[in-house]
């Protein structure tokens, strides 16, 4: 469980961030060993940045969707994304 009760609400990529940190700790801070985790975290950040931007452009508030809506948004994206 996150230390900060608002961490998950404020950071949709909290899980990916924590996995990156865990990998670094496990691998004696060898960044090369954790490249997959970093790439996944970056992809997550890029995705939610785009969601925020799209919602802002459409006037949808809050710009970052609530935690309970995020899985549905990701699932919809996976169905419609270009292959």
Phi, psi and omega in degrees: 000137181298146179295316181270122183298336180267000186300314181293322179296319185274339184229098181293349181251025183302316181299314180296322178297313181294323177296323177297314179297317180299318178298315179301314179298316182293327185254027176054039176061031174276102184299325181299323181293343186246016184303322180298319179294319179296318179297317179297317178297316179297316178300319178298311180300316179299316180300309184288334174295318178295318178301314178302312182298316180297316180295321178297314181297327181270358180075024180270125178242148354289156182297320175265118184298152177299154183309317185291345179263349190292320180299318180296322179294316178296317180297318179296318178299317182296329179285328188254352184292148177293142181277000000 
